[in-house]
Amino acid sequence: MFKERPIVITAYIVCTIFALLAVMPFFWVLMTALKTNPEINAWPPQLFPHQPTLEHFYQILGKENFLRYIFNSLVIALSSMTAILFTSSLAGFIFAKYKFPFRGVLFAIILATAIIPLEVYVIPLYLMVFGVRMMNSYFALVFPFVIMTFGVFFMRQVIMSIPDELLEAARVDGANEFWIYVRVVLALSKSGLMALGVFAFSEAWANFIWPLVVVTTKDMYTTELGLATYQRQFYIEYGPISAGAVISILPMLIVFTLLRRHIMKGIATTGLRG
Amino acid sequence: MTVATDSVSPRASGLSSRREEWRASIRMNHLLWVVCALGPVLALFSIIRVYPILETIRLSFYRYHPTQRTKPFIGFDNYIRLLEDDAFRTALINTLQFCVLAVVITLTLAFTIALLLRSIERASPIYEILLYIPVVTPWVPASVIWKWIFDPQHGILNYWLGFLGIPKLAWLQDEHIILYAIVLVSVWKMLGYFVVVYGVGLRNIPDDLMEAAELDGATPWQRLIYIVIPMMKPIILFTVIIATIIFFNVFAPVYVLTASAQGAPAYDFKVVIGEIYQNAFVFYRMGYAGAQSVVLLLFVLTLVFVQFFFLRDKRGV
C-alpha cells in the first residue's frame, strides 16, 4: 500500500516492537512458573531460571486440584461446542435454504439478541437455574452456552454458498431433508464448522462471570474460576499461580496454533471474534 | 444486515399437474421439516436469550430478593435509588473513562499497525498471528500474568521503568494509576483482533486507486487522508461499536487485578458489571441489580442505533 522506503523500515521496527510486547508477558509467566521461590522473589529479577523446576506445576495440579478444574472446563467447553455446532448449523441451514412464513422476522429477532452481552441478562438466567434446583451442576454451567446467535448467522453465511443444485440433486435421488442436512450440508461446511467450533470452545472455556455466579463448591470450579479464586487468597505465591496461568492458556494456544488458518479466514469473512 | 430472499422451492414449470401436485407435497413436507428443525432451536433462543432479556426489564420494577416471599412492584423506585447511589455513579464514571481510553488507544494503535503491515505484506501473517495470541488468551490468566508484572516490589515493569529513572509505582494500589493499569492489560489483550479486522478492510482497497493517486503525485499522507480513511469509514464505525461494547463490559480483569495480593491491598476500582454482580449475587438485591442491567442494556442499544443510523445515512447518500 505504501512502498516508500522510510515507511517500510518504520513498519518493520514498529510491528516488531508490538509483536514482542504481545508475547513478552507469556514468556515472563512461563519463566516465573519454572523458577524456584527464591528466584521468583530475587531483585533484580532474573530473566531465566537457573534451576528450572516443575514443582509449581505439581503443586497447582495436585494440591490445588487444578486437574479437576481443567476436567470441568473441558466437559463444559466440549458440550457447549457440540451443542452450538449442532444448533447453529441446523438453524443456519433452515434460514439459508428454505422459504417459510416469518423467516425474516424470526431471523431478525435472533440477530437482535446477538449484540446484547450475557452480563445484561445474567440475573434471570441465574433465577431460572435456581428455580429448577440445578445450581452447581454441569447442566447449569453449560445451559446458557448451547446456542450462539453469532453461530446461526455465521453458519447461514457458510451454507448459503452451497449451490442449490446439490440439494436438489439429493432430493431427486430420494433423500429426505434430514439426510441432506447430515450428508450434504454438514459435509460441505467443514471449514466453517471448524472455525465456529474453535470460537464456541474458547467462549465457553474463557467465560468467567457465569461460573462465578452458579458454582458454589470447589469441585465444580472451572479453570478460570479456580485461577481467579486462587489468586484472591490472602497470601499468594506467584510460582503456582503462574503455573496455573500457563495451564489455563495452553489449550487455547494449541488449538489456535493448529487451526490458525481457519480462524483467520473466519475473521476475514465475518468478523468472527476469538 | 439484509435477509436474503433466495429460495430453493422449485420454480413453477409448465409440466403436468401431477408433477405440480408432487412438488406441492414436497413443499408441505419441507414446512414440516422446517418446523421440526427450527422449532427446538427457536425455543432455546426464547428461553436462553429473549425471555431473560425481557425478564431483566421486568425485574427492575420490583423489589426482588430470591429468598423473600414478597416481591412487591415498586415502579421506578429502583431507578430513583440508582440516581442517588454513589457507588454506581463512581462505577459508571470509571467504566466510561476506562472505555474511552481503551477504545481510543486500542483502535488508534490497531489502525496504525494494520496500515504499517500493508507496507510489509509478505511478513504480515506472522505479525498478525503473534499479535493475535493475547486475543485467544482468556481474560483471567491474562490478568493474572499482568498482575505479576505490575507487582510493586518484584514486578518486572517497575524494574524496567527503574532504568528510565522512574521510581517504583504502586500500579494496582494507587487509585489514579489502576485505571491505566487496567487499560494497559485490555489494550494488550484486544489489539490483535482489531489489527486483523482492519487488515481485512485495508486489503480490500483497490491497488490501482492507490497507484493512480501516487502517479498524480499524492504524498503518502494525502493518500491516507483522502483515500484510505474515507474508504475505511464503515469498518472504523463497526470497530468503534464492537470495542465500546467489549470494553464497557469489563469485569474479569478488574475482579482479578483489584484483589489484594501479598498483603498489599489493591484499590477497589468499581465498574458497572462489578456493581451488578455485587448487588445481584452478593447482596441478592436482584431488582436493583436489574435496574443497573437495564442501564447497561440501554447503553448497548443506543450504540447499535447510532451504528444503524450512520450506516443507513451513508447508503442514502
Interface residues (C-beta under 8 A of the other chain):
Chain A: M1 F2 K3 E4 I7 V8 T10 A11 Y12 V14 C15 T16 F18 A19 L21 A22 V23 P25 F26 W28 V29 T32 I40 N41 W43 P44 P45 T87 L90 A91 F93 I94 A96 K97 Y98 K99 F100 R103 G104 L106 F107 A108 I109 I110 L111 T113 I115 I116 P117 E119 V120 Y121 V122 I123 P124 L125 Y126 L127 M128 F130 F143 P144 V146 I147 T149 V152 F153 M160 D164 L167 E168 R171 N176 E177 F178 Y181 S202 W205 A206 F208 I209 L212 V213 E224 L225 L227 A228 Q231 R232 F234 Y235 I236 Y238 I241 S242 G244 A245 V246 S248 I249 M252 L253 V255 F256 R260 M264 I267 A268 G271 R273 G274
Chain B: M1 V3 A4 D6 S7 V8 S9 P10 I26 N29 H30 L31 W33 V34 A37 L38 V41 L42 L44 F45 I47 I48 R49 V50 Y51 P52 I53 E55 T56 L59 P66 L109 T112 I113 L115 L116 L117 R118 S119 I120 E121 A123 P125 I126 Y127 E128 I129 L130 L131 Y132 I133 P134 V135 V136 T137 P138 W139 V140 P141 A142 V144 I145 W146 K147 W148 I149 D151 Q153 H154 I156 Y159 W188 L191 G192 Y193 V196 V197 V200 L202 I205 D207 M210 P220 R223 V228 F238 I242 I245 N249 F251 A252 Y255 V256 A259 S260 A261 Q262 G263 I273 I276 Y277 A280 F281 M286 A289 G290 S293 L296 L297 V300 L301 V304
